[in-house]
Amino acid sequence: MTRFSTVGLPEPRRVELWENHNARSLIGLGCRTLNDASLEATEYNLQLREIQFAHVAANPHVVERTHSHISSTPADAVVVYFNLEGEAFFYHRNGCEMLRPGQAILHDADQPFMRGFSHGLRELALKVPRPVFREISGRSSIGKPQVFDFRGTGAANSHASALVDLMKSALATPASDGELVEASAVGLLHILINGVGRDDSLGQFSAAKAFIAQRFRDPQLSAAQISAAIGISERQLSRIFAGEGVSVARFILNERLEAARRSFTLPNTVRQPLGQLAASLGFSTQAHFSRAYKDHFGITPLQDRQQTAAGALTT
């Protein structure tokens, strides 16, 4: 994991140093700010065994990858940009795409393009070497850049959203299992490009986990909802979770219980009545919550909360 920021650097050299960093760490680009403003940009880069994640935040500016950049710093990769904040345009040889927050674009990094962010940006980038992309898609490149959504409903959105969540988590905790993270990301990208296949269990598991993480507080959450959201049958969903050593229902329950334990350290919920907490996490009754909590952690939620509070007072 590396971090680079122009904030605090000498203003006349900010653009130059930003360009140098991106040429080394992501993709070589030319950059210019709008209205002669100073560039304020920060980038986190996480290099896994083959693929790479990045998180970029910056004030308004324009970037361009020309034939000269491609010649001097070939990427030999495709890139997916996930737009988290700020509208953006993407000029390419076949036209122009306008991207809203919640949309992503997949393109060949060795084809010229220009991107503009009139209101600044916050985005994730996924860089996939061409040999890996060839294994995923059966192609060496793509023609026109592909735009897809990662917010909203539908199986494709669920898989794209799962990929975004996976990248965010990996960038926040880079010490996590890099091989598993990479395999999950490649599996999800495979599904996004090719659709759901029978051999995409790792990507499907990642998509299901992301869907559950967003909706586990819903008391009506079920295997039927999850399977419909990610585009597979309930039977296949059950097989995938069984392969991970857990049932769908048990996984949902574990998510709720872990959220309950985390709540005991949060100022806004540390004094919340246990009945209210149980209801907010999707439990039908406080008694069910307490039994499940003790079975899982070996201690009642009330005892755990009291011990957590006592420990906080002594530190």
Buried (B, 14 or more C-beta within 10 A) or exposed (E): EEEBBBEEBEEEEBBBBBBEBBBEBBBBBBBEBBEEEEBBBBBBBBBBEBBBBBBBBBBBBBBBBBEEBBEEBEBEBBBBBBBBBBBBBBBBEEEEBEBEBBBBBBBBBBBBBBBBBEEBBBBBBBBBBBEBBBEBBEEEBBEEBBBBBBBEEEBBBBBBBBBBBBBBBBBEEBEEEBEEBBBBBBBBBBBBBEEBEEEBBBBBBBBBBBBBBBBBBEEEBBBEBBBBBBBBEBEBBBEBBEEEEEEBEEBBBBBBBBBBBEBBEEEEBEEBEBBEBBBBBBBEEBEEBBEBBBEBBEBBBEEBBEEBEEEEEEE
